[in-house]
């Protein structure tokens, strides 16, 4: 199986947020349960044959940012972003409820995350697997074998 990794060169982006978001800093058991529920809903909707468990330690990692996305003040999606250093971060996991698929929330949150991390001085957002839909993001790059 071939697997290509991708990243976004944030210097080649100029996005602004189009969605209601905020950092989730409250990591109490109730919030973790909400995040878990959204993840389960997302995986069920996508009919994934296999999924990586969301261990709570991933949410609690001090190098992880959790960005919550809201619709009518209700948490409907989240992204887990892992910072490697002050210039590089990885979009580790995204999940949403698919409550309104026409919003294309997955793409809109990627653009928002580009805007957030560019404003924070980051150079790259690593996207893990190079899915075709991700190539629509400005600054998208497929990594070579020795990047």
Secondary structure by P-SEA (a helix, b strand, c coil): cbbbbbbbccccccccccbbbbbcccccaaaaaaaaaaaaaaaaaacccccccccccccccccbbbbbbbcccccccbbbbbbccccccccccccccccccccaaaaaaaaaaaaaaaaacccbbbbcccccccccccbbbbbcccc
